[in-house]
């Protein structure tokens, strides 16, 4: 556990004596799209239909627009604060090459986000850049999500499946999802059909819809989960790894994008390797901590703008 206590005050909740935590590191390593830095070091975050304002004060985390109950039930899990990252960092730092990235991104944590939101968000991420991804995700939230009024500003939660189930292809295209729109529509329809089957109480593991049940997929083994997620249109190996790592607690996942590839070339000399070979190498090398290693490598590579010889 990487914190000491949770205490309530008049208009905020404090998580005291937090270790291995830096908001900039967490938010700038490619795993989250629903945040905004409203002032230096002060962020608004929207997740699970709720909005918080969060900032660091020394070793304490101050959370506004929340209750102690919500901090315990949502945000401790969301920020993975029940996990001791000192143990993870100590183990990963035995690799002298990786230690540089671990030390640089000392406050990185892997967030536990909503699987449906991550599924749609990372379908959008394919062959895309982070500003464009955020723009499309925000447009989807504005169109179908719940309105949240905070300090006179209007924000929107990411829609749940019931809120977005009737979306049309044309409406999705209007969000800037481009060629991914048809994948998003297909995914929404499959997830909704799966939910209806679940509510009927008659889930058949062999049926055409049970394979789109996200809770069912989350409870599979890591390799089975990775394979199952790729049944969704627009989900390849890298996108599946992102969904697994950022919303399904599959910490052996090792998403490989251009930054991770550059980091692996920079540190491990992986010049001639395909993305899949780098993925396998990373999983074999780092085991159950591969996802944490990936986040340290991503943050280090992007922040330092690592380039490699073409």
C-alpha positions in Angstrom: 0.0 0.0 0.0 1.5 3.3 -1.1 -0.4 5.7 1.2 -0.9 6.1 5.0 -4.4 7.5 5.6 -7.4 9.2 4.1 -8.9 12.2 5.8 -11.8 14.5 5.1 -11.9 18.3 5.3 -14.6 20.9 4.5 -14.2 20.9 0.7 -11.6 18.3 -0.1 -10.2 14.9 0.9 -6.5 14.2 1.6 -4.7 11.0 0.9 -1.7 11.2 3.2 2.0 10.2 2.8 1.7 8.9 -0.7 4.7 7.2 -2.2 5.8 6.6 -5.8 3.3 9.1 -7.2 3.6 12.0 -9.6 0.6 13.3 -11.5 2.6 14.5 -14.5 4.2 11.1 -14.8 0.9 9.3 -14.6 -1.0 11.5 -17.0 1.7 11.9 -19.6 2.5 8.2 -20.4 -0.2 7.5 -22.9 -2.8 5.7 -20.7 -5.4 8.3 -20.1 -7.3 10.8 -22.3 -9.9 12.3 -19.9 -7.8 14.8 -18.0 -7.1 18.5 -18.2 -4.4 20.5 -16.4 -6.4 23.5 -15.2 -3.3 25.2 -13.6 0.3 24.1 -13.1 0.2 20.7 -11.3 -3.6 21.0 -10.8 -5.7 18.5 -12.8 -9.4 17.7 -13.5 -9.9 14.0 -14.1 -13.2 12.4 -15.3 -13.7 8.6 -14.8 -16.5 6.2 -13.9 -19.1 9.0 -14.4 -17.5 11.3 -11.8 -15.1 14.3 -11.9 -12.4 15.3 -9.4 -9.9 18.0 -9.2 -6.6 16.7 -7.9 -3.2 18.1 -6.9 -0.2 17.2 -5.0 0.9 19.0 -1.8 4.2 17.6 -0.7 3.6 13.9 -0.1 -0.1 14.4 0.2 -2.8 14.2 -2.6 -5.7 16.7 -2.3 -8.9 15.7 -4.1 -11.8 18.2 -4.6 -15.3 17.5 -5.6 -15.3 14.1 -4.0 -16.2 12.3 -0.7 -14.1 10.1 1.5 -16.4 7.2 0.5 -15.7 7.8 -3.2 -12.0 8.2 -2.7 -12.0 4.8 -1.0 -14.3 3.2 -3.5 -13.2 4.7 -6.7 -9.9 6.7 -6.6 -7.7 4.5 -4.5 -8.3 1.7 -7.0 -8.1 4.0 -10.0 -4.7 5.3 -9.0 -3.6 1.8 -8.0 -2.7 3.0 -4.5 -3.2 -0.4 -2.8 -0.1 -1.6 -4.7 3.5 -1.1 -3.4 5.4 0.3 -6.3 8.6 0.3 -4.3 8.7 -3.5 -4.7 8.1 -3.2 -8.5 10.7 -0.5 -9.0 13.3 -2.4 -6.9 12.7 -5.5 -9.0 12.8 -3.7 -12.3 15.9 -1.7 -11.4 17.9 -4.9 -11.2 18.0 -4.4 -14.9 20.6 -1.7 -15.1 19.4 -0.5 -18.5 15.8 -0.2 -17.3 16.8 1.5 -14.0 17.4 4.8 -15.8 13.7 4.9 -17.0 12.4 3.8 -13.6 14.3 6.6 -11.9 13.2 9.2 -14.5 9.5 8.3 -14.2 9.6 7.5 -10.5 6.0 8.7 -10.0 4.4 6.6 -12.8 1.5 4.4 -11.8 -0.7 2.2 -14.0 -4.3 3.4 -13.8 -7.3 1.0 -13.4 -9.8 2.5 -15.8 -13.2 1.5 -17.2 -12.9 -1.4 -19.8 -15.6 -0.1 -22.2 -14.1 3.4 -22.2 -10.6 2.0 -22.8 -11.9 -0.3 -25.6 -13.4 2.6 -27.5 -10.6 5.0 -26.7 -7.8 2.6 -27.9 -9.8 1.7 -31.1 -9.6 5.5 -31.7 -5.9 5.4 -30.9 -5.0 3.2 -33.9 -2.7 5.2 -36.3 -3.6 8.4 -34.4 -1.9 10.9 -32.2 -2.8 11.8 -28.6 -4.3 15.3 -29.3 -6.6 13.8 -32.0 -7.5 10.9 -29.8 -8.4 13.2 -26.9 -10.5 15.4 -29.2 -12.5 12.5 -30.5 -13.0 10.9 -27.1 -14.2 14.3 -25.8 -16.6 14.7 -28.7 -18.1 11.2 -28.0 -18.5 12.2 -24.3 -20.1 15.5 -25.2 -22.5 13.9 -27.6 -23.6 10.9 -25.4 -22.2 11.3 -21.9 -23.6 12.7 -18.7 -23.2 16.4 -18.2 -21.1 17.5 -15.2 -21.1 21.1 -13.9 -18.0 22.0 -11.9 -17.0 25.5 -10.9 -19.2 27.0 -13.7 -17.6 24.8 -16.4 -19.5 22.0 -18.2 -17.7 18.7 -18.6 -19.0 15.4 -19.8 -18.4 11.8 -18.6 -17.6 9.1 -21.1 -20.9 7.4 -22.0 -21.7 3.9 -20.7 -23.1 1.4 -23.1 -26.7 2.2 -22.4 -26.1 5.9 -23.2 -24.4 5.2 -26.6 -26.2 2.0 -27.7 -28.3 3.9 -30.3 -25.4 5.8 -32.0 -25.4 5.8 -35.7 -22.4 5.5 -38.1 -23.0 9.1 -39.2 -23.0 10.4 -35.7 -19.8 8.6 -34.8 -18.1 9.9 -38.0 -19.0 13.4 -36.9 -16.7 12.9 -33.8 -13.6 12.7 -36.1 -13.2 8.9 -35.6 -12.6 8.6 -39.4 -12.1 5.1 -40.7 -12.4 3.8 -37.1 -16.1 4.8 -37.0 -17.3 1.5 -38.4 -15.2 -0.4 -35.8 -16.6 1.7 -33.0 -20.2 1.1 -34.2 -19.7 -2.6 -34.5 -18.1 -2.7 -31.0 -21.0 -0.7 -29.4 -23.5 -3.1 -31.0 -21.6 -6.2 -29.8 -21.1 -5.0 -26.3 -24.7 -4.0 -26.0 -25.9 -7.3 -27.3 -23.6 -9.0 -24.8 -25.0 -6.9 -22.0 -28.6 -7.8 -22.9 -27.6 -11.5 -22.9 -26.0 -11.1 -19.5 -29.1 -9.4 -18.1 -31.2 -12.3 -19.3 -29.2 -14.5 -17.0 -28.5 -17.0 -19.9 -24.8 -16.5 -20.8 -23.6 -19.2 -23.1 -19.8 -19.3 -23.3 -20.2 -20.7 -26.8 -22.7 -18.0 -28.0 -21.8 -15.3 -30.5 -22.2 -12.6 -27.9 -20.5 -13.9 -24.8 -17.1 -13.3 -26.4 -18.0 -9.6 -26.3 -18.7 -9.5 -22.6 -16.0 -7.4 -21.1 -16.2 -8.7 -17.6 -16.0 -12.3 -19.0 -12.9 -11.3 -21.0 -11.3 -9.5 -18.0 -11.5 -12.8 -16.0 -9.7 -14.8 -18.7 -6.0 -15.7 -18.4 -3.7 -13.0 -19.8 -3.1 -14.8 -23.1 -6.7 -15.7 -23.6 -7.7 -12.1 -22.7 -5.3 -10.8 -25.4 -6.8 -13.1 -28.0 -10.4 -12.4 -27.0 -10.0 -8.6 -27.2 -8.9 -9.0 -30.8 -12.3 -10.3 -31.7 -13.4 -6.7 -31.7 -13.0 -5.0 -35.0 -10.1 -2.4 -34.9 -8.3 -4.2 -32.0 -4.9 -5.6 -32.9 -2.2 -6.8 -30.6 -1.0 -3.4 -29.4 -4.5 -2.0 -28.7 -5.5 -5.3 -26.9 -2.4 -4.9 -24.7 -3.4 -1.3 -23.8 -7.0 -2.3 -22.9 -5.6 -5.2 -20.8 -3.1 -3.1 -19.0 -5.1 0.0 -18.3 -8.5 -1.5 -17.4 -8.2 -5.3 -16.9 -5.3 -5.6 -14.4 -3.3 -7.7 -16.8 0.2 -6.4 -15.8 2.0 -8.8 -18.1 0.7 -6.8 -21.1 3.5 -5.0 -23.0 2.0 -2.5 -25.5 4.5 -1.6 -28.2 4.1 1.7 -30.0 6.7 3.9 -31.7 8.1 5.3 -28.4 8.4 1.9 -26.7 10.1 0.5 -29.8 12.5 3.4 -29.8 13.2 2.8 -26.1 13.8 -0.9 -26.7 16.2 -0.1 -29.5 17.9 2.6 -27.4 18.4 0.3 -24.3 18.4 -3.2 -25.8 19.5 -2.8 -29.4 16.3 -4.3 -30.9 16.8 -2.7 -34.3 15.6 -5.5 -36.5 12.7 -6.6 -34.4 9.0 -6.3 -35.4 6.6 -4.8 -32.9 5.4 -8.3 -32.0 8.9 -9.6 -31.4 9.6 -6.6 -29.1 6.3 -7.4 -27.3 7.3 -11.0 -26.8 10.8 -10.0 -25.7 9.4 -7.5 -23.2 6.9 -10.0 -21.7 9.6 -12.7 -21.4 12.1 -10.3 -19.9 9.9 -8.5 -17.4 7.2 -11.2 -16.7 4.2 -10.0 -14.6 5.8 -6.6 -14.3 6.0 -6.1 -18.1 3.2 -3.5 -18.1 5.0 -1.4 -15.5 8.3 -1.6 -17.4 6.4 -0.5 -20.5 5.1 2.6 -18.8 8.5 3.6 -17.5 10.0 3.1 -21.0 7.2 5.0 -22.7 7.5 8.0 -20.4 11.3 8.1 -20.6 11.3 7.8 -24.4 8.6 10.4 -25.1 9.8 13.0 -22.5 13.4 12.7 -23.8 12.3 12.6 -27.4 14.5 9.6 -28.1 15.4 9.1 -31.7 17.0 6.2 -33.4 18.9 5.7 -36.6 16.5 4.8 -39.4 
